[in-house]
Amino acid sequence: MNKKVWISIAAVLLAAVAGWFLWPTAPEYGDSYSEQQRKLWNERRAILPWIWALADGIPDVDAEFLSRVLGKDKMWVKDEWKRRKECIKSIDNERIKIKWEEKLAYPVPSVIHEDWASLAAEQVPIQECLRRANGGDAEACLVMACHLGWGNREYSEELGWRGARDVGYWLDRAEKLNHQGARFLKEFLRMTLPESRKTITEISGSTIYCVRKACPNYEDLPGYEGFLNCMRNGDLVAYSLIVKMAWNLTLPDKERMLLLESLRRQVKSGDVRAMEKLSDLIFFVSQDTYRCNFDMIREMKDSFWGRAVGFLPFKAQGSLWNGLVRIGLLDVEDTETMKELREGMDCARKAARRGSLAGMNCCLWNGVICSDYYTQEDWDEVFRYYHTLLERNYIPFQPLRDDLFRQDRSDLDLVTGFYDYKLLENAIKEIRGQQEYDGAELFKNINKRMDIGDVDTVRRQLDEWIAMSGADAILSKLLADSSFWNVSPELARIYADKVQELADEGDPFGKLVLGYCHEHGLGVPRDLGKAWRYYLESRDTVGFFVKRLPDGYMDPDNGEEICSASMQEAPDLFLLSLGIRHTDFPGRDEKLMYALAQELEDSVSSSLPGNVSYLLGRVYEDGIGTPVDKEKALKFYEKGKNHIGCTDGVERLLQEETKGISKENNP
């Protein structure tokens, strides 16, 4: 090959290299408003990527988790967290600034009529789910059990007497409809209710302190094999119920893994419903951030290199661990928990792109925070999904929308850069009103019906409310919302009759509210003796049920302010308050009142709520069932900050003390 050819080849190569470096590339972001927001959002995600977002605890960062997965010490993590949060604020301010400069008027989507027939029972309004359950749909019966026991909450919570009864009723219905897992779930509920009570270490107001314990063996319970068949068939609702029933009892992995493998096989065949279930199982049913982070660290410790670190002297373990993390031998991405989260997100995206509303919902709940970089396609999908779920009035999307003005959620931080905040809030309220069984709206309708004397419709609507939301919903409103009693005497009587009916069924909450009705003359003649008796019956029948009063109660000793309590202590509080405010009525027992005061004092070891402090102070100040002890009364009053009765008690006793000193000095 001659010299000219070599020169030609070299020239061509040189030109190619020069073109590679000098040819103008397409810009990463466009000039539009949306592209400006995407650029800022990606900068935000670069500062606070997913692994940092997982550690975003309340009220502070989970420094232990980040320290482990990043290979840094805790002080560095805390300082870096503060720095990154400040950077996020700066970026968010810039996003808001360009939003107002743009003066956007993005229309909030209007709701279209939804064809519920295409959606599963847990994805439709409660009215539609109830219709299906009454029509013989076994899965809908299980969803009703889940709804009446735990509402829309994704987390497990203690069951009250009525909730347990409602769950049992719908499981009975499901069993009669030949649901394979219903029999076992009934037996599991009976077994775990008293066992769950043993996990509670302290009750103080609405705060219930618990410890986790291993769930007792349940494989010998009747119907267990049928439940396993449900797992083999991918029955997520049945598994959701056992998780909620277990509450603080730790379940083994057997049933979950059986369900997981079943859903994985169905996903491989392209089943969109299985994709929805798999993502829901991973993100909504069996995971919470704290548990997820704990499992990741546990898996890192159980790995080969994690165990090797454990053989070293304790002082040397931290530095070696950090070093292994930095060189990649210990990597959180290698844990099964992280792989499962990625798998769940992948299933949600696949389902969403095939038109699944559940997939879109999961993407918004979790995908926004999982993605550390947004392509133009990713960006467009977020808004399309949000718009679609609002427009289609997708029911499981409701909790996400409810959180819009109460929590700092990444998806909502993103989307409110395009919608006017107030317009979005109003649209959400309007949409909720169209699909939820709204107690306040029902109350208005009931008043209208009473105005025209339609008593039968009023009674029917109350029964519908109970069927949709559970009896605790109406009992809670009657105990905590005075507007429900600012009605005609006829309507008040209907309320009281319903409370009497619920109390006669043995409901301790019903008995408590019935006592409240008699104490204050609400719908019935005032009778303090009956009020005392019903409070006692409530106390005697509450058993191991520790359900929080959903909306608290109006504290007569604190200007009718709403006060929190659990059913375990509420009867005691009501008895003491009644006996202190009224000293002469049939049945009043000062020895019992003192015993109740001692129980309350002993049951709360960490701190006394204001309402409890006041009642204990009055017992000792007035000498109810015990000698007068004003020094002890003053100590209790001083603990009850922001309680009118305690404030007055401190002032009263200090004045008496001052007068006593003055008399001693000036006999």
Residue, then its C-alpha position, 0 to 999 in steps of 0.5 A: m500500500n503506497k504512501k498516498v493511501w496511508i495518508s488518505i486513511a489517516a485523514v479520514l480517521l482524523a476527520a471522524v475523530a474530530g467530528w465525534f468531538l466537535w459535532p454538536t450533540a442534541p441538548e439533554y433538555g429542551d426549552s419548554y416549561s416541562e423540560q425545565q421542571r424535569k431538569l430541576w427534578n433530576e437535579r433533586r433526585a441526584i441529591l436525594p436518590w432512592i437509597w437516601a429517600l428510603a432513609d427519610g424517616i420521621p422526624d429525622v434520617d435513619a442514620e444507622f441504615l445509611s451508615r451501613v449501606l454507604g460505608k460512612d459513619k453516622m455523624w457524616v450521614k447526619d451532616e450530609w443529610k442536613r446539607r442535602k436537605e438544604c440543597i433540596k429546598s433551594i431546588d424546590n424554591e426554583r421550581i416554584k419560582i418558574k411555576w409562578e413565572e409561567k402562570l400555569a393554568y393546567p386543567v384538573p381532569s374531570v371524572i368520567h363514569e367508571d365501568w367497575a366490572s373490569l376491576a377487582a373487588e379491592q379496586v372499586p368503591i365500597q358500595e360496589c364491593l358490598r353489592r358484589a359481596n351480597g350478590g355472592d362474590a366470595e372475594a368481595c366478602l374477604v375485601m369487606a372483612c378487610h375494609l371493616g376491620w382495618g379500613n383503607r390503612e396499608y398497615s396492620e392495627e389492633l382490632g376492636w370488638r365490633g371490627a372483629r365481629d364484622v370480620g368474622y361475619w364476612l368470613d362466615r359468608a365467604e366460607k358459605l360461598n366455598h372460599q378455600g381460605a375462609r375457614f382457616l382465616k376465621e380460626f386464625l383470627r380467634m387464635t391471634l386476637p388474645e395473642s396480639r394483646k400480649t404484645i402490648t406493653e403500655i397504653s397511654g391515650s391513643t398511643i399503644y406501645c407494643v413489641r413484636k413476637a413470633c406468631p404461634n404455630y397455626e399449621d394445625l388449624p382447620g382449613y390450613e390446607g385450603f389456605l395454602n391452595c389460595m396462596r398457590n392460586g395467587d390469592l392476595v386478598a387472603y394473604s392481606l387478611i392474615v398479615k393484618m390479623a397477625w398485627n405484631l405477631t411475626l409470620p414465617d415466610k412459608e405462605r408469602m413465598l408460596l404466593l410470591e412464586s405463584l404470582r411470578r409464574q403468572v407474570k411470566s405468562g404475561d398476566v397483567r392482574a398477576m403483575e398488579k398483585l405482585s407489585d401490591l404484595i411487595f409494596f403495599v401488603s408485606q413491606d414498610t420502610y423500617r422493616c425493609n431497611f432492617d431486612m436489607i441490613r440483616e441480609m448484608k450481615d448474613s452475607f459471606w463478607g458480613r459474617a467475616v466482619g463479625f469474626l473481628p474484634f468489635k472495634a475493628q468491625g466498623s472500619l472494615w465494614n465501611g471499607l468492604v462497602r466502598i469497594g463493592l464487596l458489601d452492596v445493598e443492591d445484592t440483597e434479596t429485599m432490594k432485588e424484590l423491590r426492583e422486581g415489584m417496580d418492574c411489574a408495576r411499570k409493565a402493568a401500567r404501560r398495558g393500561s392497568l390502573a393498579g400499576m399506575n397507582c403503584c408507580l406513583w406511590n413508589g416509582v417516583i421515589c425509586s427512579d433516580y433519573y427521569t427520561q422524557e418518557d418517564w416524565d410524561e408517564v408520571f403525568r399521564y398516570y396521575h391524570t388518568l387515576l384522577e379522571r377515572n376516580y381510581i379508589p385505591f388512589q384515594p389514600l394517596r390523594d388524601d395525603l396531598f396536604r398532610q405529607d411530604r410525598s415525592d410524587l406530589d412534590l412533582v405533580t404540584g409543579f403543574y397543577d394549581y394547588k388550590l384547584l387540585e385540592n378542590a378537585i380532590k374534595e369533589i371527586r372524593g365526595q362522588q365515590e366515598y360513603d361520606g359521613a358528613e354528607l350522609f348527616k346532611n341528607i339525614n337532616k333533610r329527610m327528618d325535616i320532611g318526616d321520612v323516618d324510615t329512610v333515615r333509619r335505612q341510611l344509618d344502617e347503610w352507613i354501618a354496613m359501609s363503614g362499620a358501627d364504630a364509625i357512627l359511634s365515634k361521631l356521636l362521641a366526638d362531634s357535637s354537631f351530630w347532636n345539634v338536631s331535632p329531638e326526633l333524630a336524636r332519639i333515632y341515634a340513641d335507639k341505634v346506640q342502644e341496639l348496638a350496646d344490646e349486642g354486647d359491643p363495649f364501645g356501644k355501651l360506652v356511648l350509651g352511657y354518654c347519652h344518658e349522662h348528657g341527656l342525648g336522645v334519652p332522659r338524663d340519668l346519671g345512674k344509668a350512665w354509671r351502669y353502662y360505663l361499668e358494663s363497657r369496662d367489664t366487656v372490653g376484654f382484650f380489645v384495645k382499639r383506639l377511639p377513632d376520633g377521641y372524645m369531648d373531654p368535659d373537664n377540658g372545655e369539651e376539647i377532643c381527647s384521645a383514648s383507647m377502649q382499654e382505658a376509656p370506661d375508667l376515664f368516663l367513670l372517674s370524670l362522672g364521679i368527680r363532677h357529680t357526687d350524688f347519684p345511684g351507684r356512685d362508688e368512691k372505693l371503685m373510683y380510687a381503684l380505677a385511679q390506681e390502675l390508670e396510674d400504674s398502667v402509664s409508666s412513661s408520661l401521663p396525658g393531661n386528662v388522666s393527670y387531672l382525674l388523678g389530681r382530683v381523686y387525691e385533692d378531694g380524697i375520693g376513696t383515700p385520705v386527702d393528699k394535696e401534695k400528691a394532687l399538685k404533682f399530678y396537676e403539674k404533669g397535665k400541661n395544656h389541660i384547663g382542669c390541671t392549670d386551675g388545680v395548680e393555681r388553686l392549690l398554690q393559692e391555698e399553700t400561700k394562704g397557709i404560709s401567710k397564716e403561719n407567719n401572721p397568726 
